[in-house]
Amino acid sequence: MKKLTPILSAAVIFLFGAGVTAFAQAPVTLRFAEIHETNYPTTKGDYEIARLVKERTKGRVIIEIYDNMKLGDEAAVIKKVQDGEIDLTRINIGPVTKYVPSLNAFLMPYIFRNTRHMLRVVNGPVGNDVLADAEKNNFIGFGWFDGGTRNFYTKTPVKSPADLKGLRIRSLQNDLMISMMTTLGIKAVPMPHGETYQALKDGRLDGAENNYPTYDETNHYQLAKYFIEDEHTRNPDIIIGSKQALLAKLSPQEIEIIKQATRDAQPLQFKLWAETDAQAKQKVVAAGSIVTTLNAQQKQAFVAAVQPVYEQQPPAIKQLIKRIKAVK
């Protein structure tokens, strides 16, 4: 076999090296699942993450948002992310607790004093520790959005815990939420988000629980017009990715860029949430919904009623609860 001439050898090395560089810098497209519609505040937050990531990676990492449950409902999406079929998702923490049990601390009823308290918790050491827990189950935790306060809405008036007893109310597919409802005397009916409207319509449910934007977006206000602002949970939503998929597609630096973009998208998403929440409340009230706002004494009745749920928690969750309450 003839030896390569010096010029030919240099050309081969140059082309091979250029090919490696070109391959390394080839754009990567990631799929991001979202259950809500395009104009929903969490979806707009997703698009802001995508914009920042594209800008900061100079077009190397492209995040495509698949909203409106195009990639499946919450439970299906979480499993697909874990298995590497979907790269990223913004998701309610309720169904994720099956994989990341420490998230249950954030679902405890009436655990957060207000939105500011929640933000300080999730963006601080407690939130960082919970995100780190996600990696034990093949996820990467990227950060948090505001999912609003969850409240009960029913077909009959509710003003106290006693009024909830015996009602069939849709629950997140989460043991803690089911336990909370059961403690209040509710007949909890866990089911996927997308099935709730039909169940309210055909009489399988007497009510559900969620925030104002979802109450509006899903048209649940047309079927269950009594809305009580008990604020039993103040949900941070979690942005998680597939550890399996992302480590194969991205460099550690690019993963850090997505984490920072998630943090930097927070102010916009929280602002959009507050605006959308107020607009949704105004819309449903105008459409005939009847809102009950609790005074301090009425609210305390709900807080007292769920104390057995706190007593039932395992030591690890009790420790997180203690840390959450200590955050000023």
Protein Blocks (a to p, Z undefined) as FASTA:
>chain_A
ZZddfklmmmmmmmmmmmmmmmmmpccddddddfbdfklmklmmmmmmmmmmmmmnnoma
ccdddehhlnopfklmmmmmmnopafbdcddfklmmmmmmmlmmmmpghkbfblmlmmmm
mmmmklmmmmmmmmmnopacfbdcdebjaddddfbdcfbfklmgopacdddddfklmmmm
mmnopacddddfklmmmmmmnopagbdcddfklmmmnommmmmmcccdeklaccdddddd
dfklmmmmpcfklmmmmmmmmmmmmmmmmmmmmmmmmmmmmmmmmnopacddddfklmmm
mmmmmmmmmmmpcfklmmmmmmmmmpZZ
